[in-house]
Amino acid sequence: MVSVADSVQLLVMLFVNATATALMTRFFRVRLTTRWGPVVFALALIPPVLVILTQVMSAAGFGFDLGDPVTVVVLLILVPFALGMTFDYFWMPDPEEVTLPDKYQ
């Protein structure tokens, strides 16, 4: 049976992975000026980072045995990847729409 602490740890892992995805996606969108560059870099670089983050957090004692590697990939890689990308592309304003102070331009 799953305890409350295990559920909270799983939610923390989901939040960390989704936050990392959103931040990396925003970084790629701001830094890359091509149309497909941010998408290609996000699809190529974010999933390995999420795997590494999941392994580090699991080694630190977070989470519990989910029983199946497919469940781990879906819950801790694919779901946070989709949430983070969705957050950045649909909720955050486009980088071209953001105005910066004169000293940063």
N, CA, C and O atoms as CSV, one atom per row, in Angstrom:
chain,resi,resn,atom,element,x,y,z
A,1,MET,N,N,0.839,-1.180,0.000
A,1,MET,CA,C,0.000,0.000,0.000
A,1,MET,C,C,0.884,1.243,0.000
A,1,MET,O,O,1.925,1.279,0.657
A,2,VAL,N,N,0.467,2.231,-0.725
A,2,VAL,CA,C,1.220,3.472,-0.853
A,2,VAL,C,C,0.859,4.396,0.300
A,2,VAL,O,O,-0.316,4.617,0.595
A,3,SER,N,N,1.892,4.932,0.949
A,3,SER,CA,C,1.641,5.850,2.059
A,3,SER,C,C,1.505,7.280,1.540
A,3,SER,O,O,1.768,7.568,0.372
A,4,VAL,N,N,1.092,8.154,2.432
A,4,VAL,CA,C,0.946,9.567,2.076
A,4,VAL,C,C,2.310,10.165,1.751
A,4,VAL,O,O,2.429,10.971,0.829
A,5,ALA,N,N,3.334,9.778,2.496
A,5,ALA,CA,C,4.682,10.295,2.253
A,5,ALA,C,C,5.178,9.890,0.863
A,5,ALA,O,O,5.805,10.690,0.169
A,6,ASP,N,N,4.896,8.647,0.456
A,6,ASP,CA,C,5.292,8.204,-0.881
A,6,ASP,C,C,4.582,9.007,-1.964
A,6,ASP,O,O,5.189,9.365,-2.973
A,7,SER,N,N,3.330,9.284,-1.762
A,7,SER,CA,C,2.571,10.078,-2.736
A,7,SER,C,C,3.104,11.493,-2.827
A,7,SER,O,O,3.210,12.043,-3.923
A,8,VAL,N,N,3.442,12.091,-1.694
A,8,VAL,CA,C,3.990,13.445,-1.689
A,8,VAL,C,C,5.349,13.458,-2.384
A,8,VAL,O,O,5.642,14.382,-3.144
A,9,GLN,N,N,6.167,12.464,-2.140
A,9,GLN,CA,C,7.471,12.396,-2.797
A,9,GLN,C,C,7.319,12.235,-4.305
A,9,GLN,O,O,8.080,12.831,-5.068
A,10,LEU,N,N,6.368,11.453,-4.738
A,10,LEU,CA,C,6.112,11.291,-6.164
A,10,LEU,C,C,5.655,12.616,-6.777
A,10,LEU,O,O,6.083,12.957,-7.880
A,11,LEU,N,N,4.806,13.358,-6.091
A,11,LEU,CA,C,4.366,14.660,-6.578
A,11,LEU,C,C,5.519,15.656,-6.636
A,11,LEU,O,O,5.580,16.478,-7.550
A,12,VAL,N,N,6.434,15.590,-5.670
A,12,VAL,CA,C,7.616,16.457,-5.691
A,12,VAL,C,C,8.475,16.132,-6.911
A,12,VAL,O,O,8.968,17.037,-7.584
A,13,MET,N,N,8.653,14.848,-7.195
A,13,MET,CA,C,9.438,14.452,-8.359
A,13,MET,C,C,8.769,14.924,-9.656
A,13,MET,O,O,9.446,15.382,-10.575
A,14,LEU,N,N,7.462,14.811,-9.724
A,14,LEU,CA,C,6.725,15.306,-10.890
A,14,LEU,C,C,6.908,16.814,-11.041
A,14,LEU,O,O,7.140,17.302,-12.147
A,15,PHE,N,N,6.805,17.544,-9.949
A,15,PHE,CA,C,6.948,18.995,-9.977
A,15,PHE,C,C,8.354,19.407,-10.401
A,15,PHE,O,O,8.507,20.317,-11.216
A,16,VAL,N,N,9.368,18.762,-9.870
A,16,VAL,CA,C,10.747,19.100,-10.227
A,16,VAL,C,C,10.993,18.850,-11.711
A,16,VAL,O,O,11.583,19.688,-12.393
A,17,ASN,N,N,10.547,17.706,-12.212
A,17,ASN,CA,C,10.754,17.388,-13.622
A,17,ASN,C,C,9.965,18.322,-14.535
A,17,ASN,O,O,10.478,18.742,-15.572
A,18,ALA,N,N,8.739,18.650,-14.173
A,18,ALA,CA,C,7.941,19.562,-14.994
A,18,ALA,C,C,8.542,20.971,-14.974
A,18,ALA,O,O,8.543,21.652,-15.999
A,19,THR,N,N,9.045,21.407,-13.835
A,19,THR,CA,C,9.676,22.715,-13.737
A,19,THR,C,C,10.948,22.772,-14.572
A,19,THR,O,O,11.194,23.761,-15.263
A,20,ALA,N,N,11.750,21.725,-14.512
A,20,ALA,CA,C,12.968,21.675,-15.326
A,20,ALA,C,C,12.623,21.724,-16.811
A,20,ALA,O,O,13.299,22.400,-17.586
A,21,THR,N,N,11.583,21.016,-17.204
A,21,THR,CA,C,11.160,21.032,-18.607
A,21,THR,C,C,10.712,22.426,-19.023
A,21,THR,O,O,11.100,22.902,-20.090
A,22,ALA,N,N,9.911,23.081,-18.210
A,22,ALA,CA,C,9.427,24.420,-18.550
A,22,ALA,C,C,10.578,25.420,-18.641
A,22,ALA,O,O,10.601,26.254,-19.547
A,23,LEU,N,N,11.523,25.348,-17.721
A,23,LEU,CA,C,12.652,26.275,-17.739
A,23,LEU,C,C,13.555,26.036,-18.940
A,23,LEU,O,O,14.003,26.989,-19.578
A,24,MET,N,N,13.826,24.780,-19.252
A,24,MET,CA,C,14.663,24.483,-20.409
A,24,MET,C,C,13.965,24.875,-21.708
A,24,MET,O,O,14.610,25.383,-22.625
A,25,THR,N,N,12.680,24.649,-21.796
A,25,THR,CA,C,11.931,25.032,-22.987
A,25,THR,C,C,11.963,26.544,-23.163
A,25,THR,O,O,12.154,27.033,-24.277
A,26,ARG,N,N,11.778,27.281,-22.088
A,26,ARG,CA,C,11.823,28.745,-22.162
A,26,ARG,C,C,13.214,29.206,-22.587
A,26,ARG,O,O,13.342,30.115,-23.407
A,27,PHE,N,N,14.251,28.587,-22.038
A,27,PHE,CA,C,15.618,28.946,-22.410
A,27,PHE,C,C,15.842,28.735,-23.903
A,27,PHE,O,O,16.407,29.600,-24.573
A,28,PHE,N,N,15.403,27.593,-24.428
A,28,PHE,CA,C,15.577,27.324,-25.855
A,28,PHE,C,C,14.780,28.312,-26.703
A,28,PHE,O,O,15.256,28.757,-27.747
A,29,ARG,N,N,13.587,28.653,-26.266
A,29,ARG,CA,C,12.761,29.580,-27.042
A,29,ARG,C,C,13.354,30.987,-27.049
A,29,ARG,O,O,13.231,31.697,-28.048
A,30,VAL,N,N,13.990,31.401,-25.961
A,30,VAL,CA,C,14.567,32.737,-25.889
A,30,VAL,C,C,15.885,32.799,-26.662
A,30,VAL,O,O,16.144,33.775,-27.366
A,31,ARG,N,N,16.706,31.778,-26.539
A,31,ARG,CA,C,18.045,31.811,-27.127
A,31,ARG,C,C,18.097,31.445,-28.606
A,31,ARG,O,O,18.929,31.984,-29.336
A,32,LEU,N,N,17.242,30.555,-29.063
A,32,LEU,CA,C,17.296,30.109,-30.449
A,32,LEU,C,C,16.336,30.937,-31.291
A,32,LEU,O,O,15.169,31.104,-30.938
A,33,THR,N,N,16.841,31.455,-32.410
A,33,THR,CA,C,16.029,32.358,-33.219
A,33,THR,C,C,15.339,31.661,-34.386
A,33,THR,O,O,14.516,32.277,-35.064
A,34,THR,N,N,15.649,30.413,-34.630
A,34,THR,CA,C,14.991,29.707,-35.731
A,34,THR,C,C,13.612,29.248,-35.302
A,34,THR,O,O,13.288,29.238,-34.115
A,35,ARG,N,N,12.811,28.871,-36.274
A,35,ARG,CA,C,11.447,28.453,-35.970
A,35,ARG,C,C,11.402,27.066,-35.340
A,35,ARG,O,O,10.663,26.853,-34.379
A,36,TRP,N,N,12.182,26.116,-35.866
A,36,TRP,CA,C,12.153,24.735,-35.381
A,36,TRP,C,C,13.252,24.422,-34.378
A,36,TRP,O,O,13.242,23.347,-33.778
A,37,GLY,N,N,14.195,25.328,-34.180
A,37,GLY,CA,C,15.305,25.085,-33.262
A,37,GLY,C,C,14.877,24.738,-31.843
A,37,GLY,O,O,15.337,23.735,-31.297
A,38,PRO,N,N,14.009,25.538,-31.231
A,38,PRO,CA,C,13.590,25.210,-29.854
A,38,PRO,C,C,12.884,23.862,-29.739
A,38,PRO,O,O,13.053,23.155,-28.746
A,39,VAL,N,N,12.103,23.508,-30.740
A,39,VAL,CA,C,11.382,22.227,-30.694
A,39,VAL,C,C,12.366,21.069,-30.810
A,39,VAL,O,O,12.269,20.093,-30.066
A,40,VAL,N,N,13.303,21.172,-31.731
A,40,VAL,CA,C,14.276,20.094,-31.930
A,40,VAL,C,C,15.155,19.933,-30.695
A,40,VAL,O,O,15.383,18.816,-30.230
A,41,PHE,N,N,15.646,21.050,-30.166
A,41,PHE,CA,C,16.484,20.968,-28.975
A,41,PHE,C,C,15.703,20.436,-27.778
A,41,PHE,O,O,16.231,19.651,-26.990
A,42,ALA,N,N,14.454,20.857,-27.640
A,42,ALA,CA,C,13.636,20.372,-26.519
A,42,ALA,C,C,13.404,18.871,-26.626
A,42,ALA,O,O,13.515,18.155,-25.631
A,43,LEU,N,N,13.086,18.397,-27.806
A,43,LEU,CA,C,12.842,16.957,-27.975
A,43,LEU,C,C,14.109,16.135,-27.822
A,43,LEU,O,O,14.043,14.976,-27.413
A,44,ALA,N,N,15.258,16.709,-28.140
A,44,ALA,CA,C,16.509,15.953,-28.073
A,44,ALA,C,C,17.191,16.038,-26.710
A,44,ALA,O,O,17.835,15.076,-26.292
A,45,LEU,N,N,17.068,17.153,-26.015
A,45,LEU,CA,C,17.853,17.348,-24.795
A,45,LEU,C,C,17.083,17.217,-23.490
A,45,LEU,O,O,17.667,16.845,-22.472
A,46,ILE,N,N,15.807,17.507,-23.494
A,46,ILE,CA,C,15.069,17.489,-22.228
A,46,ILE,C,C,14.827,16.078,-21.690
A,46,ILE,O,O,15.029,15.865,-20.495
A,47,PRO,N,N,14.404,15.097,-22.504
A,47,PRO,CA,C,14.188,13.759,-21.929
A,47,PRO,C,C,15.407,13.134,-21.240
A,47,PRO,O,O,15.249,12.542,-20.172
A,48,PRO,N,N,16.626,13.242,-21.812
A,48,PRO,CA,C,17.770,12.711,-21.049
A,48,PRO,C,C,17.999,13.430,-19.729
A,48,PRO,O,O,18.403,12.805,-18.747
A,49,VAL,N,N,17.748,14.733,-19.690
A,49,VAL,CA,C,17.888,15.474,-18.433
A,49,VAL,C,C,16.861,14.983,-17.417
A,49,VAL,O,O,17.175,14.850,-16.235
A,50,LEU,N,N,15.645,14.714,-17.866
A,50,LEU,CA,C,14.615,14.205,-16.956
A,50,LEU,C,C,14.971,12.819,-16.427
A,50,LEU,O,O,14.698,12.512,-15.267
A,51,VAL,N,N,15.575,11.985,-17.260
A,51,VAL,CA,C,16.018,10.663,-16.806
A,51,VAL,C,C,17.081,10.819,-15.727
A,51,VAL,O,O,17.044,10.130,-14.708
A,52,ILE,N,N,18.030,11.728,-15.952
A,52,ILE,CA,C,19.088,11.948,-14.968
A,52,ILE,C,C,18.509,12.510,-13.673
A,52,ILE,O,O,18.882,12.064,-12.588
A,53,LEU,N,N,17.605,13.481,-13.771
A,53,LEU,CA,C,16.972,14.023,-12.560
A,53,LEU,C,C,16.208,12.952,-11.789
A,53,LEU,O,O,16.262,12.904,-10.561
A,54,THR,N,N,15.503,12.100,-12.512
A,54,THR,CA,C,14.751,11.027,-11.857
A,54,THR,C,C,15.693,10.070,-11.146
A,54,THR,O,O,15.411,9.644,-10.026
A,55,GLN,N,N,16.805,9.727,-11.779
A,55,GLN,CA,C,17.762,8.820,-11.155
A,55,GLN,C,C,18.412,9.450,-9.927
A,55,GLN,O,O,18.614,8.782,-8.913
A,56,VAL,N,N,18.734,10.726,-10.022
A,56,VAL,CA,C,19.345,11.411,-8.877
A,56,VAL,C,C,18.371,11.483,-7.705
A,56,VAL,O,O,18.748,11.217,-6.564
A,57,MET,N,N,17.117,11.841,-7.985
A,57,MET,CA,C,16.134,11.930,-6.901
A,57,MET,C,C,15.831,10.553,-6.317
A,57,MET,O,O,15.622,10.429,-5.110
A,58,SER,N,N,15.804,9.523,-7.151
A,58,SER,CA,C,15.574,8.171,-6.644
A,58,SER,C,C,16.739,7.706,-5.777
A,58,SER,O,O,16.540,7.051,-4.754
A,59,ALA,N,N,17.945,8.048,-6.192
A,59,ALA,CA,C,19.122,7.678,-5.401
A,59,ALA,C,C,19.156,8.432,-4.076
A,59,ALA,O,O,19.710,7.942,-3.091
A,60,ALA,N,N,18.561,9.623,-4.054
A,60,ALA,CA,C,18.519,10.412,-2.819
A,60,ALA,C,C,17.419,9.942,-1.870
A,60,ALA,O,O,17.315,10.450,-0.753
A,61,GLY,N,N,16.600,8.985,-2.292
A,61,GLY,CA,C,15.585,8.440,-1.409
A,61,GLY,C,C,14.170,8.866,-1.711
A,61,GLY,O,O,13.246,8.482,-0.995
A,62,PHE,N,N,13.976,9.655,-2.760
A,62,PHE,CA,C,12.620,10.065,-3.126
A,62,PHE,C,C,11.912,8.941,-3.854
A,62,PHE,O,O,12.539,8.084,-4.476
A,63,GLY,N,N,10.606,8.964,-3.762
A,63,GLY,CA,C,9.787,8.013,-4.505
A,63,GLY,C,C,9.709,6.644,-3.857
A,63,GLY,O,O,10.158,6.437,-2.729
A,64,PHE,N,N,9.131,5.725,-4.595
A,64,PHE,CA,C,8.954,4.365,-4.126
A,64,PHE,C,C,8.916,3.461,-5.347
A,64,PHE,O,O,8.957,3.942,-6.479
A,65,ASP,N,N,8.840,2.177,-5.129
A,65,ASP,CA,C,8.842,1.224,-6.234
A,65,ASP,C,C,7.492,1.276,-6.939
A,65,ASP,O,O,6.461,0.915,-6.371
A,66,LEU,N,N,7.522,1.733,-8.192
A,66,LEU,CA,C,6.290,1.808,-8.975
A,66,LEU,C,C,5.972,0.480,-9.645
A,66,LEU,O,O,4.890,0.312,-10.207
A,67,GLY,N,N,6.900,-0.459,-9.591
A,67,GLY,CA,C,6.633,-1.814,-10.047
A,67,GLY,C,C,6.994,-2.116,-11.483
A,67,GLY,O,O,7.260,-3.272,-11.810
A,68,ASP,N,N,7.015,-1.114,-12.358
A,68,ASP,CA,C,7.210,-1.375,-13.776
A,68,ASP,C,C,8.000,-0.208,-14.372
A,68,ASP,O,O,7.663,0.947,-14.114
A,69,PRO,N,N,9.034,-0.482,-15.157
A,69,PRO,CA,C,9.791,0.614,-15.776
A,69,PRO,C,C,8.947,1.488,-16.707
A,69,PRO,O,O,9.207,2.684,-16.840
A,70,VAL,N,N,7.953,0.904,-17.342
A,70,VAL,CA,C,7.089,1.683,-18.227
A,70,VAL,C,C,6.306,2.719,-17.418
A,70,VAL,O,O,6.118,3.848,-17.870
A,71,THR,N,N,5.860,2.343,-16.247
A,71,THR,CA,C,5.137,3.274,-15.380
A,71,THR,C,C,6.038,4.423,-14.954
A,71,THR,O,O,5.600,5.572,-14.898
A,72,VAL,N,N,7.293,4.118,-14.655
A,72,VAL,CA,C,8.243,5.163,-14.270
A,72,VAL,C,C,8.449,6.132,-15.428
A,72,VAL,O,O,8.434,7.347,-15.231
A,73,VAL,N,N,8.639,5.605,-16.624
A,73,VAL,CA,C,8.857,6.472,-17.786
A,73,VAL,C,C,7.633,7.342,-18.047
A,73,VAL,O,O,7.767,8.532,-18.333
A,74,VAL,N,N,6.461,6.766,-17.953
A,74,VAL,CA,C,5.243,7.541,-18.217
A,74,VAL,C,C,5.031,8.589,-17.134
A,74,VAL,O,O,4.786,9.753,-17.450
A,75,LEU,N,N,5.119,8.205,-15.864
A,75,LEU,CA,C,4.823,9.130,-14.765
A,75,LEU,C,C,5.906,10.173,-14.524
A,75,LEU,O,O,5.596,11.307,-14.159
A,76,LEU,N,N,7.168,9.813,-14.720
A,76,LEU,CA,C,8.242,10.719,-14.339
A,76,LEU,C,C,9.015,11.313,-15.505
A,76,LEU,O,O,9.871,12.173,-15.299
A,77,ILE,N,N,8.729,10.873,-16.727
A,77,ILE,CA,C,9.392,11.453,-17.887
A,77,ILE,C,C,8.358,12.067,-18.833
A,77,ILE,O,O,8.427,13.263,-19.117
A,78,LEU,N,N,7.415,11.284,-19.318
A,78,LEU,CA,C,6.475,11.770,-20.332
A,78,LEU,C,C,5.471,12.788,-19.785
A,78,LEU,O,O,5.232,13.819,-20.415
A,79,VAL,N,N,4.894,12.513,-18.640
A,79,VAL,CA,C,3.901,13.445,-18.074
A,79,VAL,C,C,4.538,14.793,-17.715
A,79,VAL,O,O,3.985,15.828,-18.089
A,80,PRO,N,N,5.685,14.830,-17.000
A,80,PRO,CA,C,6.298,16.138,-16.735
A,80,PRO,C,C,6.770,16.840,-18.007
A,80,PRO,O,O,6.717,18.067,-18.095
A,81,PHE,N,N,7.230,16.067,-18.993
A,81,PHE,CA,C,7.644,16.655,-20.263
A,81,PHE,C,C,6.458,17.346,-20.926
A,81,PHE,O,O,6.577,18.480,-21.390
A,82,ALA,N,N,5.334,16.677,-20.970
A,82,ALA,CA,C,4.141,17.264,-21.582
A,82,ALA,C,C,3.647,18.469,-20.781
A,82,ALA,O,O,3.265,19.481,-21.369
A,83,LEU,N,N,3.648,18.376,-19.463
A,83,LEU,CA,C,3.198,19.493,-18.633
A,83,LEU,C,C,4.103,20.710,-18.774
A,83,LEU,O,O,3.620,21.834,-18.908
A,84,GLY,N,N,5.401,20.490,-18.744
A,84,GLY,CA,C,6.345,21.602,-18.855
A,84,GLY,C,C,6.285,22.278,-20.209
A,84,GLY,O,O,6.306,23.506,-20.289
A,85,MET,N,N,6.211,21.486,-21.287
A,85,MET,CA,C,6.113,22.059,-22.629
A,85,MET,C,C,4.793,22.818,-22.781
A,85,MET,O,O,4.766,23.914,-23.340
A,86,THR,N,N,3.712,22.239,-22.287
A,86,THR,CA,C,2.407,22.888,-22.372
A,86,THR,C,C,2.417,24.201,-21.593
A,86,THR,O,O,1.897,25.212,-22.064
A,87,PHE,N,N,3.000,24.180,-20.418
A,87,PHE,CA,C,3.075,25.394,-19.597
A,87,PHE,C,C,3.798,26.502,-20.351
A,87,PHE,O,O,3.324,27.638,-20.384
A,88,ASP,N,N,4.939,26.187,-20.955
A,88,ASP,CA,C,5.707,27.229,-21.614
A,88,ASP,C,C,5.072,27.689,-22.919
A,88,ASP,O,O,5.032,28.890,-23.186
A,89,TYR,N,N,4.583,26.780,-23.726
A,89,TYR,CA,C,4.060,27.166,-25.032
A,89,TYR,C,C,2.671,27.791,-24.969
A,89,TYR,O,O,2.354,28.650,-25.793
A,90,PHE,N,N,1.847,27.390,-24.029
A,90,PHE,CA,C,0.472,27.873,-24.019
A,90,PHE,C,C,0.157,28.885,-22.922
A,90,PHE,O,O,-0.782,29.667,-23.069
A,91,TRP,N,N,0.916,28.892,-21.831
A,91,TRP,CA,C,0.591,29.805,-20.748
A,91,TRP,C,C,1.522,31.015,-20.719
A,91,TRP,O,O,1.073,32.133,-20.466
A,92,MET,N,N,2.809,30.802,-20.975
A,92,MET,CA,C,3.777,31.899,-20.960
A,92,MET,C,C,3.680,32.696,-22.254
A,92,MET,O,O,3.369,32.129,-23.301
A,93,PRO,N,N,3.941,34.003,-22.200
A,93,PRO,CA,C,3.899,34.793,-23.432
A,93,PRO,C,C,5.068,34.432,-24.349
A,93,PRO,O,O,6.105,33.945,-23.898
A,94,ASP,N,N,4.880,34.676,-25.615
A,94,ASP,CA,C,5.918,34.424,-26.598
A,94,ASP,C,C,7.127,35.309,-26.287
A,94,ASP,O,O,6.940,36.457,-25.883
A,95,PRO,N,N,8.355,34.821,-26.458
A,95,PRO,CA,C,9.529,35.646,-26.124
A,95,PRO,C,C,9.582,36.978,-26.883
A,95,PRO,O,O,10.111,37.960,-26.362
A,96,GLU,N,N,9.043,37.022,-28.102
A,96,GLU,CA,C,9.048,38.274,-28.856
A,96,GLU,C,C,8.078,39.303,-28.282
A,96,GLU,O,O,8.238,40.499,-28.527
A,97,GLU,N,N,7.097,38.869,-27.538
A,97,GLU,CA,C,6.101,39.780,-26.968
A,97,GLU,C,C,6.555,40.428,-25.664
A,97,GLU,O,O,5.949,41.404,-25.221
A,98,VAL,N,N,7.599,39.908,-25.047
A,98,VAL,CA,C,8.076,40.414,-23.766
A,98,VAL,C,C,8.983,41.614,-24.020
A,98,VAL,O,O,9.919,41.534,-24.815
A,99,THR,N,N,8.703,42.716,-23.346
A,99,THR,CA,C,9.546,43.899,-23.470
A,99,THR,C,C,10.537,43.937,-22.322
A,99,THR,O,O,10.180,43.717,-21.165
A,100,LEU,N,N,11.772,44.215,-22.658
A,100,LEU,CA,C,12.835,44.295,-21.668
A,100,LEU,C,C,13.242,45.749,-21.465
A,100,LEU,O,O,13.039,46.571,-22.358
A,101,PRO,N,N,13.808,46.080,-20.315
A,101,PRO,CA,C,14.336,47.435,-20.138
A,101,PRO,C,C,15.458,47.714,-21.139
A,101,PRO,O,O,16.054,46.782,-21.678
A,102,ASP,N,N,15.744,48.978,-21.386
A,102,ASP,CA,C,16.725,49.371,-22.382
A,102,ASP,C,C,18.122,48.817,-22.100
A,102,ASP,O,O,18.854,48.512,-23.042
A,103,LYS,N,N,18.502,48.681,-20.857
A,103,LYS,CA,C,19.870,48.230,-20.550
A,103,LYS,C,C,20.089,46.761,-20.905
A,103,LYS,O,O,21.239,46.327,-20.980
A,104,TYR,N,N,19.017,45.969,-21.130
A,104,TYR,CA,C,19.155,44.566,-21.503
A,104,TYR,C,C,19.049,44.343,-22.999
A,104,TYR,O,O,19.229,43.216,-23.459
A,105,GLN,N,N,18.764,45.379,-23.773
A,105,GLN,CA,C,18.597,45.203,-25.219
A,105,GLN,C,C,19.838,45.537,-25.974
A,105,GLN,O,O,19.858,45.440,-27.201
